[in-house]
Every structure is written in structure tokens, then in C-alpha cells.
Amino acid sequence: MITVLIPILNEEKNIELMCSSLLNDKKLINIIDEIIFVDDDSQDGSLKKLKNAAKNNHKIKFIIRKDKKKDLTKSILLGFKNVKSKYVCVMDGDLQHDTKTIFKFTNYLKDYDLVIGSRFLDTNKIDGLNFIRKKISKTAIIFCKMLGVNNVTDPLSGFFIIRTSVLKSIEKQINTNGYKILLTILYLLKNTIRIKELQINFFKRLNGKSKLNFRVTFDFFLQLYFLLFNSKNNKLEH
């Protein structure tokens, strides 16, 4: 039913915990067909951990993306080429997303094409974003509204489930780079699909380092630029 697609970079300490959280959940074990890790050529011990995980469970697969430029969107698209399930769930590999939420997502798949885990649907929710990160995210969302993506509270979420056929229909049009593939998906599909948002628990990172840096921020604004000005006949060039 679902393929869980997890792009990672230097998440050695989180891989085993991630697999355990997904595969030891009685509600998830029967609905997850595969777990595909896409490693952006990590330089820690991630490869060894991935090999061990795949050896111990047939549902676990991994792909190593060999490219000098690290890019989460490109990793997701590479992994998506191997998805055979009816639905694909994209989530981060840093344990900040609550795997238990995946089952909650599935309750809405009959009526919706895209279910998004929002960090901001419930303004009273306490989450793992510090004050600065929260301000950065909310400011970035204001820019997203310039694209006409204003029907969701968290268009920059990295945690969502989408119908595979829907993503397949725009796969070749996703030519933006960066860490915010959901924004491009929403832009290309705005007002054409059924969307549901659910408030999620967003945990603090326990292991590894945040990927937020100048390059990630630059790529986000570059993504905005191309979506705003370089979209021709719904085909993006980047």
C-alpha cells in the first residue's frame, strides 16, 4: 500500500532507530510495502548501517546518489523511480517526524490525494522548532503565498503522503532543486487535487546536525524565483 521514502545525508546514528520505529509498529507493518532510503553519498558510517538494515529486513532498500551537489529534491525523485506502491510517504531521516502519524495519514487517503503533516495547523502545539527556526519557517511560508500556494498552513513540510499516480503525473515537471519539494508539488497541482492537513508532533533532533545553512536558504529563494518567473507551460527549468 505505502512506500516510505527517506532521503538522508550523514544520518548514521538515526538509521537503525528509524527502521525500528517503522517496522516494529504493529499498525504500520501491514501497510508498509517498502522503505527506501536515498543516501546523498554520506561520508559517515551511513552506508554500513544501510547495508545491515537491508540484510536484516527484505522491506528495506537503499540507493546511493552519487552527485557532488547534495540535493534533497533530486534524492526524492531518484527514490520515486523505484516506488511501486499505490502511495508514497516522504519523511525526513532525522527522527523529527513521528512515524506513528503515518497510520493517521492513511485514514484520509480514501478522500484525499495528498495528506500533509503540518507543524503550524494548531498554533498552540508545542514542537521541536526553536524560536529562530519557527520565525524563519513562518517567514518563508509568507513568500510561498506569493506563488498562490495559500490553501495549506505548512507548504514547506517534509512529511507527507501522496498518491503515486498523482506524483507520477508531474514527476518530469519537477526540475527545481533544494529541500522543499512539497512546495513545487503544491505549485504544480494547486486547485487540482484534494489536500488534507494534520497537525504533527515535530520532535527535537537528538543525533546529527541540522542541514539548515546558507546554501539551503539560497536554494529556497532560488526555488521561489524559478517557480515565480521561469514557469512556462507548467514546465519548470532549473
FILUMSE-953559 format. One record per residue (C-alpha): residue number from 0; residue in three letters; x negated, y, z. Coordinates in steps of 0.001 Angstrom, whole numbers, padded with zeros to 6 digits. Each point is the difference from the previous one (the first is absolute). Layout:
BEGIN
resi,resn,X,Y,Z
NUM,ALA,X,Y,Z
...
//
This chain:
BEGIN
resi,resn,X,Y,Z
0,MET,000000,000000,000000
1,ILE,-002709,002516,001040
2,THR,-003653,000497,-000803
3,VAL,-001805,002131,002560
4,LEU,-002604,002123,-001762
5,ILE,-002731,001426,002221
6,PRO,-002709,002280,-001402
7,ILE,-003040,000136,002293
8,LEU,-003427,001562,000307
9,ASN,-002344,-000999,002819
10,GLU,002682,-001547,002211
11,GLU,-002069,-002954,001221
12,LYS,001344,000184,003550
13,ASN,003636,000178,-001075
14,ILE,000340,-002758,-002615
15,GLU,000465,-002950,002374
16,LEU,002382,001988,002190
17,MET,001984,001052,-003060
18,CYS,000337,-003569,-001250
19,SER,000991,-001265,003425
20,SER,002630,002704,000417
21,LEU,001590,-000865,-003346
22,LEU,-000258,-003783,000036
23,ASN,000842,-000681,003633
24,ASP,003245,001943,-000110
25,LYS,002845,-002525,-000218
26,LYS,002249,002488,-001790
27,LEU,-002594,000762,-002656
28,ILE,-001514,-003387,-000714
29,ASN,002922,-001143,-002137
30,ILE,000368,003179,-002046
31,ILE,-003653,000716,-000794
32,ASP,-001117,-001812,-003138
33,GLU,-003516,001416,-000079
34,ILE,-002296,002479,001681
35,ILE,-002369,001671,-002446
36,PHE,-002904,002032,001333
37,VAL,-001679,002313,-002492
38,ASP,-003428,000885,001321
39,ASP,-001537,003145,-001474
40,ASP,-003490,-001579,000136
41,SER,-000468,000319,003768
42,GLN,-003529,000162,001321
43,ASP,000701,-001496,003425
44,GLY,000876,-003636,000675
45,SER,003468,000165,-001588
46,LEU,-000814,-002448,-002793
47,LYS,-000963,-002737,002448
48,LYS,003192,000565,001980
49,LEU,002097,-000122,-003179
50,LYS,-001596,-003247,-001136
51,ASN,000667,-001615,003371
52,ALA,003596,001216,000055
53,ALA,000702,-001304,-003516
54,LYS,-001607,-003320,000854
55,ASN,002187,-000428,003079
56,ASN,003339,000939,-001597
57,HIS,001157,-000504,-003584
58,LYS,002231,003086,000125
59,ILE,-002986,002305,000370
60,LYS,-001711,001237,-003162
61,PHE,-002565,002715,-000535
62,ILE,-001427,002047,-002842
63,ILE,-003229,001985,000070
64,ARG,000268,003208,-001977
65,LYS,-003432,000813,-001386
66,ASP,-000014,003682,-000761
67,LYS,-002298,002752,001205
68,LYS,002898,002333,000746
69,LYS,002131,-001193,002878
70,ASP,003694,000443,-000722
71,LEU,003003,-001395,001810
72,THR,002427,000530,-002878
73,LYS,-002223,-001926,-002388
74,SER,-000351,-002783,002584
75,ILE,003768,-000303,000362
76,LEU,000526,-000113,-003766
77,LEU,-002692,-002669,-000332
78,GLY,001661,-002110,002662
79,PHE,003430,000552,-001517
80,LYS,-001070,-001746,-003192
81,ASN,-000047,-003215,002056
82,VAL,003412,000439,001654
83,LYS,002579,-002639,-000926
84,SER,002541,000568,002776
85,LYS,003265,001876,-000377
86,TYR,-001214,002692,002373
87,VAL,-003369,001458,000920
88,CYS,-000788,001552,003359
89,VAL,-002884,002478,000057
90,MET,-001621,000720,003358
91,ASP,-003310,001139,001444
92,GLY,-002543,-002441,001382
93,ASP,-000922,002008,003091
94,LEU,002817,-001344,002254
95,GLN,001677,003404,000263
96,HIS,003089,-001409,-001700
97,ASP,002199,-002302,002062
98,THR,000336,-003294,-001892
99,LYS,003244,-000770,001851
100,THR,001621,002805,-001975
101,ILE,-000273,-002028,-003215
102,PHE,002886,-002217,001096
103,LYS,002086,003101,000747
104,PHE,-000757,001220,-003523
105,THR,001427,-003184,-001488
106,ASN,003421,000696,001505
107,TYR,000394,002839,-002512
108,LEU,-001399,-001579,-003154
109,LYS,003409,-001111,-001237
110,ASP,001201,003605,-000252
111,TYR,-003234,001900,-000683
112,ASP,-002893,-000204,-002476
113,LEU,-002550,001695,002257
114,VAL,-000186,-000050,003787
115,ILE,-002466,002446,001541
116,GLY,-001495,-000065,003481
117,SER,000153,003632,001098
118,ARG,-002096,001598,002721
119,PHE,002281,003039,000139
120,LEU,003602,-001174,-000302
121,ASP,000478,000239,003764
122,THR,-001615,003230,001189
123,ASN,000052,-001212,003610
124,LYS,-002010,-003118,-000812
125,ILE,-003434,-000244,001630
126,ASP,-002569,-001367,-002421
127,GLY,-003720,-000491,-000518
128,LEU,-000555,003243,-001902
129,ASN,-001904,002612,001943
130,PHE,001084,003645,-000133
131,ILE,-002358,000942,-002849
132,ARG,000835,-003055,-002137
133,LYS,003701,000623,000511
134,LYS,-000327,003642,-001083
135,ILE,-002043,-001005,-003059
136,SER,002576,-002616,-001001
137,LYS,002986,002312,000425
138,THR,-001744,002787,-001923
139,ALA,-000770,-002449,-002819
140,ILE,003654,-001052,-000092
141,ILE,000977,003620,-000633
142,PHE,-002157,-000101,-003137
143,CYS,001765,-003226,-001028
144,LYS,003304,001862,-000051
145,MET,-001445,002168,-002785
146,LEU,000151,-003134,-002154
147,GLY,003684,-000454,000693
148,VAL,-000708,-002872,002392
149,ASN,002193,001299,002773
150,ASN,002396,-002837,000724
151,VAL,-002336,-001844,002407
152,THR,-001659,001098,003237
153,ASP,-003312,-001770,-000602
154,PRO,-000971,-000183,-003692
155,LEU,-003610,-000572,001102
156,SER,000697,-003195,001922
157,GLY,-002308,-002937,-000639
158,PHE,002593,-002545,001167
159,PHE,002881,-000960,-002277
160,ILE,001748,-002846,-001817
161,ILE,000994,000368,-003633
162,ARG,001738,-002288,-002443
163,THR,-002733,-001465,-002211
164,SER,001954,000577,-003210
165,VAL,000370,003693,000851
166,LEU,-003712,000474,000605
167,LYS,-000751,-002026,-003110
168,SER,002110,002420,-002072
169,ILE,-002311,002934,000838
170,GLU,-003269,-001837,000608
171,LYS,-001670,001291,-003171
172,GLN,001059,003566,000757
173,ILE,-001778,000121,003356
174,ASN,-003307,001554,-000963
175,THR,-000532,002233,003005
176,ASN,-002768,-000696,002500
177,GLY,-000154,000292,003763
178,TYR,001591,-001410,003115
179,LYS,003626,001025,-000605
180,ILE,001404,-002344,-002627
181,LEU,003499,000264,001469
182,LEU,000143,003676,-000986
183,THR,-000642,-000863,-003649
184,ILE,002570,-002811,000132
185,LEU,002617,002354,001448
186,TYR,-000808,002651,-002582
187,LEU,000380,-002391,-002916
188,LEU,003166,-001589,001346
189,LYS,001707,002965,001652
190,ASN,003774,-000115,-000154
191,THR,-000037,-003363,-001815
192,ILE,-000324,-002528,002831
193,ARG,001614,-000713,003338
194,ILE,-002266,000994,002897
195,LYS,000272,-000751,003699
196,GLU,-002260,001342,002751
197,LEU,-000567,-001580,003403
198,GLN,-001846,001515,002921
199,ILE,-003119,-002044,000768
200,ASN,-002422,-000398,002849
201,PHE,-003293,001511,-001109
202,PHE,-002750,-001235,002273
203,LYS,-003367,001535,000803
204,ARG,-002936,-001568,-001821
205,LEU,-001907,-002333,002337
206,ASN,-002818,-001187,-002281
207,GLY,-001925,001641,-002825
208,LYS,000084,003589,-001208
209,SER,002707,002111,-001589
210,LYS,-000383,000476,-003767
211,LEU,001203,003612,000176
212,ASN,-002791,002257,-001218
213,PHE,-000585,002827,-002458
214,ARG,000049,-002352,-002992
215,VAL,003373,-001464,000992
216,THR,001431,003499,000479
217,PHE,-001429,001135,-003339
218,ASP,001496,-003024,-001776
219,PHE,003402,000804,001519
220,PHE,000019,003542,-001392
221,LEU,-001308,-001295,-003312
222,GLN,002882,-002465,-000026
223,LEU,002432,002851,000619
224,TYR,-001546,001971,-002838
225,PHE,000360,-002791,-002540
226,LEU,003519,-000814,001072
227,LEU,000976,003656,-000279
228,PHE,-001759,001048,-003192
229,ASN,-001225,-003010,-001949
230,SER,003143,-002091,-000219
231,LYS,001002,-000402,-003631
232,ASN,002849,-002276,-001001
233,ASN,-000225,-001541,003487
234,LYS,-003500,-001304,-000729
235,LEU,-002698,001216,002356
236,GLU,-003629,000412,-000943
237,HIS,-002696,000254,002629
//
